């Protein structure tokens, strides 16, 4: 028998994953903003209708909507259902959701998407923790998803996601700022090509050199970033990322830089 999977939230990510699961599972979904576009799954008229009889309920909402999504289905699921929250929320919010679910007899798991959904669709890697993580992974992997249960406490998956976000979103913001200033200098294409070359050659050795070099040369690099900030402001940019980088570098002589080995 095909598993029954219900989605709360049918935005870009929810729609893509629900569609991808439809061949291997009986999929239903609810979203108050549903536009009625063509779908290979059943779009329900309410959250309660969507989760009725579901083996796994996947909540893929914005963090601000996560508590409301959970509240909308309390007492509406089967006794054996697993509630998997995939919102990009803080570890504290995930723990609050877990406490609410547990208080109502609903098995909870928290998970996070670790790659852009529109690139990998239903195969987007998911990390999951919490009491229901193992069972959710078993059911969903059988349907084509890539869910890895971490075996840790609720909040651990969220922490990993947000640590990744600091790097990925921070790097994106740095690139935006750099390219805007480069364009003002007539160096936009060169800067773009240089960014591609720099990021392409990144590996464990390069990361170690960057971190070790920061320990040895943080004072000089603060001055370098302050000069970059001045150039950015002259180009009409607020230099937010350059100035923030300088502030972090100023902390290095006193606080150091964590050192870890590259995984084999």
N, C-alpha and C positions, 0 to 999 in steps of 0.2 A: 504493500500500500504506500502511495506517495505521501510524504510528510505534508502537513498543512502549515504554511508560513504566512503570517500576517504582517503587513507593514503599516506603521504609523508615520506618515510623512512620505509624500510621493513627489518630492522635488527632483532636481537633477540626479542626485545620487540614488535616492530611493527608487525612482522610476527605472533607472538603469539596472539596478541589482534585482528588483522585482521582475523585470522583464527577462533577465538572464536566468532566473530560477524557474520560470514558468514551464519549461520543458520537463523538469524533474520533480516539481512539487506543485501542490495545489496552492496557488498564491492569491491572497486577497490584500486589499490595502485601503487606507482612508487618509484623506488630506482635506481639511476644510477649504483649501484653496484649489482643489482639483478642477482642472479646466475641461475635463471630458475628452482629452485627446485619445487617439487609438491606443489600446493596450492589450497585451497578451494575458493579463491577469484580470481578476474581478475587482473593480473599484466599488467599494461599498458606500452606503449612504451615511454610515456612522462608524465611530471607532468600535463601539460594542458589537456591531454587525460584523465588522472586519475580523475581530479576534475570536469570535465564537467558534469553538472547536479547534483552534490553532494549537499546534505543538510548540511552535516558537513564534513569539511576537518580537519583531525587530522595529525598534523606535529609531527613526533616522530624521531627527528634527534639529533645529537650532537649540543651543543649550538653554536659552531663555524659555523655550517651549517644552523642554523635557519633563519638568514636574507636571504640567498640565496633561501631557500625553499619557503619563503613567496614571494619573488620577482618573482619566477618562475610561480606563479599562479595569480598574480595581473591582473585583467581584464579578467581572464579565468573562473571565477566562476559565478554562478547565483547571482542575486541581493539579494536573501534571504539566501545565504550560510553563515555558521558560520565557522570561521577559529579558530581551537583550537590548540594552540601551547603547546606541552607537553615536550619540551626540558628542561633539567636541566640547566637552565641559571640564571643569576643574575636578581634581580628585575629591575635594570636599563635597561638591554637588553629586558626584557619582555615589559617594557613601550615603548621602541623604536619601537618594533615590532607592538605594539598596535597603535602607532601614524602613522606608515606607512600604516597599514591596513585601519585605519579610513580615512586617506587622500585619499584613493582609493575607499572609499565606501564599504569596506568589514568589516562585523561585526566580532569583535575579542574577543577571550577569551583565557586566559592563564591557564594552568593546570599543575599539577605535579603528578607523580606516587609515592605513599606513601608506597610501599612494593615491594619486588622482583617479577617481572612479571612472571618468570618461576615457581614460587610457586603457584600463584593465577590466572595466565593467564588473561582471559577477566574480571575476578572479582577483579583484582587489584584495590585497592581504589585510586580514583583520586580526588584531591581538585581543584576547578576551580573558577576563579574570572574574572571580566570584563563584558562588555555589553552583550556578547553572552553566558555567563556561564549558566544561567538558562535554556535557550532553548536547549543548547547542552546537558545539564544534562537530560532534559526531553526526548530528542530523543534517547540518548545513553543508559540511564537506561532502557528504553522500550525494548532495544535489548540485555540486559543482562550485561551491564557494571555497575560499581559502582562509579558514579560521584556525588560529593557533591558540589553544588555551595555555596560559602562562602558569597557572597553578598558584598565583599569588593572591593577595588581598584585593578587595574592591578598591579602585583608585590607582592601582599600579599601571594598568593599561593607559588610563587617561594621562598619567604623569609622563609616560613614554611618548605619547602623541604630542604633548605640549613641549617637551624638550626638543623633539624634532621640529616643531613649529618655530621655536626660537631661531633655529638655524635656517630652515627653508624660507620662512616668511621674512626673517631678518636679512638673509642674503638677497632675497628679491627686492626688498626696500633699498638695500645698498646699491644694487644694480640700477634701479630706477633713478636714484639720486645721481649716481655716477654718469649714467647715459644722458641725463638732462644737462648736466654741467658740460659733458663732452660735446654735446650738440652745440652749446653756446660758443664753444671754442673751435668749432669746425672739425671736431675729432670724433664725431659720433660713430662712424663706421669702424674706425680704428679701435675705439674703445670696445665696441661690441665684439669684434673679432678677438681682441685680447682677452675679454671675459671668457669667451668660448674656449680659447686655448688654455687659459689658467685653470678653469674648472675641469676640463677634460683630463688634465694631467694629475689631478688630485688622487692621492692614495695614502696609505698609512704613513709612509716615510715623509711625504710632503706635509701632512698634518702635524707630525712630530716636529719637523723643522720650523713650521709656522709658530707652534706653541713655544718651543725652546727658544726661538729667536725673540719672541715677545718677552720672555723672562730676562734675556740678556740685554735687550735694547729698548725696553719699554719707555724710558725717558725720551730717547731720540724719536721714537714713534709717536709719542704724544705731540711733540713739536711738528712732526710731519702731518698729523691729522689736523692740527690747528691751522696749518698752512692750507691744507685741502679745504677746510671749512671756510677760510677767508676767500678762497677762489670761488667756492660755491655761492657764498653770499654775494660776491661781486657779479655773479651770473644771475642773481635774482632768486636763488634757491635758499631755503631756510637752513640748510646744512644740518638737519636734525640727526641724520645717521652718522655723519663725520664727527659731530660734537659728542654724540653718545659714545662713539668708539673711543674718542680721546678720554672721556671720563672713565670708561672701563680700564683702559690702559694705565691711567693714573693709579688705579688700585693695585696693580700687579706687584710693585715693589713691597707693599705691605702684606698682601694676601697671597701672592704667588699664583701659580696656574696648576690645576690638577693634572696629574700625569698618569696615563694608562697605556697598556700595551695594545698593539694592533692584534685583533683576533686572527688566528691562523686561517 
